[in-house]
Amino acid sequence: MFKIAGITDEVTTCGCCGKTNLKKTVVFETENGYVYMGTDCAGMVMFGSKKAKNTKNATEEAQAVQYAKNLLKTYPADKVLAAVWNRYGFSGQIRNGKMQICNFSEIEL
């Protein structure tokens, strides 16, 4: 199963289709480590097709997870959830020491 770990511009090659020189990649955490995918392939993995709205949703969810991870370095989890809601419109929950922002995320607290 794939879990969104964030988004980066440091890896510019899609681990799914091999496309290179990408502006950003969605970072997925798997049982075997991390996989970096372009936003089109991330949309396909998460939502079943490479339609533009799926690519946009995949990108926004990855950005929200990355934003939350960055904020967790400074702020408590409840404040981070409020900030994610205000910025991206994603609600989340905290359960068993983990924060979930979207269906594909799970952030250790």
N, C-alpha and C positions, 0 to 999 in steps of 0.2 A: 504494500500500500504506500502511496505517495503522501507526504505531508509537506506543506509549504514551509520552507525555512527562511524565505526572504527573497530579495531581488538584488542583483549586482550588475555592475558594469565592468567588473574585473575579468570575468570569463565571457568571451565573445563568440563561442562556438556552441551550437546546439548539440547536446548529447543524444538527441533523438534522431534528427534528420541529417546532422552534420553541417548544416549551414554555418558559414563563418562571417566574421565582421559584423556581428549583431551589436546594437547599441546597448542592450541589456539582456540578461537571462533571468528566468525564474529559477530559484534554487529549491529543489525538492530533497527532503531527507527520506531515505529508504532504509531498509534493513541492512543493506550493504554499503552505506555511505551516502554521499551527496550526488545528485544528478542535476545538471544545468541544462535548461531547455529555453529556446526562444519562446516568445509570447504566443506565437501561433501554435506550436506544439504543446505548450502548457495548456492552452485553451482546449486543445483536442483531448489531452489526457484528463483534464478536469471536467469538461462538459460534453465531450463526445463529438465535437466538430471544430473546424477552424474558422467558423463564422466570425465576423468582426466583433460582434457583441461578446462572444466567448473569449476572444483574445483580450478585449478590454477588461472583462470581468477577472480573468486570470491575472492580468497586470495589476489591477486595483487591489485584489486580495493579497498578492505578494507584497505590494507596497505597504498595505496596512499591517501585515505581519512584521515587515522590516521596521516600520515606524514604531510598533509596539515593543519590539526587542530593544530598539535604541532607547526608548523612554524608560523601560524597566531598569536600566542601569542607574537611573536617578530617582524615579518616582514609584510609589506603591502601585500594586496591580489594579486596584479600584480606580485610581486616578488615570492610569493608562487606558483602561477600558473606556472611560468617559472621553478621553482625548481621541481615541480611535473612532468612537461614535461621532464626535463633533467634526472630525476631519473627513472620514470616509463613509460614515453612515452604516458601519457594520456593528451590530451588537455582539456581545461576547459573554463568556461565562468563565468563572474560576471554579475549578473542581479538582480535588485530589492533588493539589500543588501544581496544577497546570492551567494555563489560560488558553481558551479556544476562542478564536475570533471569527473564523469561517469554518465550513465543513472540512476543509483540507488542512487545517492548522492545529498545532498543539505545541505550546511554548512552555517549557519548564520554568517554574518560578524559583 
